[in-house]
Amino acid sequence: MAGNVCVLLRNLRLRAKGRPNPIDAMEDLKAALAQEQKRRAEAELEVTTLQRRLHAFESNRPFEAAL
């Protein structure tokens, strides 16, 4: 319990001085990282889907060797 009070007092002191709380900053960074990881995963999924669709399209096309 004493540790929580010390952290609370430190956070209040930092807020009073107008300085950012390092814990809040770390949480913001973690949230930004999670958002970026989600964006990249969605982009990779889209690329994979388009590659599969292209492969399926090219596989179903008749071979035109006579040209």
C-alpha positions in Angstrom: 0.0 0.0 0.0 2.8 2.4 0.8 4.3 1.9 -2.7 1.0 2.9 -4.3 0.8 6.1 -2.2 4.4 7.0 -3.2 3.5 6.4 -6.9 0.4 8.5 -6.5 2.2 11.3 -4.8 5.0 11.2 -7.5 2.3 11.4 -10.3 0.6 14.3 -8.6 3.9 16.1 -8.2 4.7 15.6 -11.9 1.3 16.7 -13.0 1.6 19.9 -10.8 4.9 20.7 -12.4 3.4 20.1 -15.9 5.8 17.3 -16.7 4.6 14.1 -18.4 4.1 11.0 -16.4 6.6 8.3 -17.6 4.1 5.6 -16.9 1.4 7.3 -19.0 4.0 7.9 -21.8 4.8 4.2 -21.8 1.1 3.3 -22.0 0.7 5.7 -24.9 3.7 4.0 -26.7 2.3 0.6 -26.1 -1.0 1.6 -27.5 0.7 3.1 -30.6 2.7 0.0 -31.0 -0.4 -2.2 -30.8 -2.2 0.0 -33.4 0.8 -0.2 -35.8 1.0 -4.0 -35.4 -2.7 -4.3 -36.1 -2.3 -2.1 -39.2 0.6 -4.2 -40.5 -1.2 -7.4 -39.9 -4.2 -6.1 -41.8 -1.9 -5.0 -44.7 -0.2 -8.4 -44.8 -3.6 -10.1 -44.9 -4.7 -7.9 -47.8 -1.5 -8.7 -49.7 -1.9 -12.4 -49.1 -5.6 -12.3 -50.2 -4.6 -10.4 -53.4 -1.8 -12.9 -54.2 -4.2 -15.8 -53.8 -6.8 -14.2 -56.0 -4.2 -13.4 -58.7 -2.9 -17.0 -58.5 -6.4 -18.4 -58.8 -7.1 -16.1 -61.8 -3.9 -17.0 -63.6 -4.4 -20.7 -62.9 -7.9 -20.7 -64.5 -6.9 -18.8 -67.6 -6.3 -20.9 -70.7 -2.7 -21.2 -71.8 -2.1 -19.2 -75.0 1.0 -20.8 -76.4 0.0 -20.2 -80.1 0.6 -16.5 -79.8 
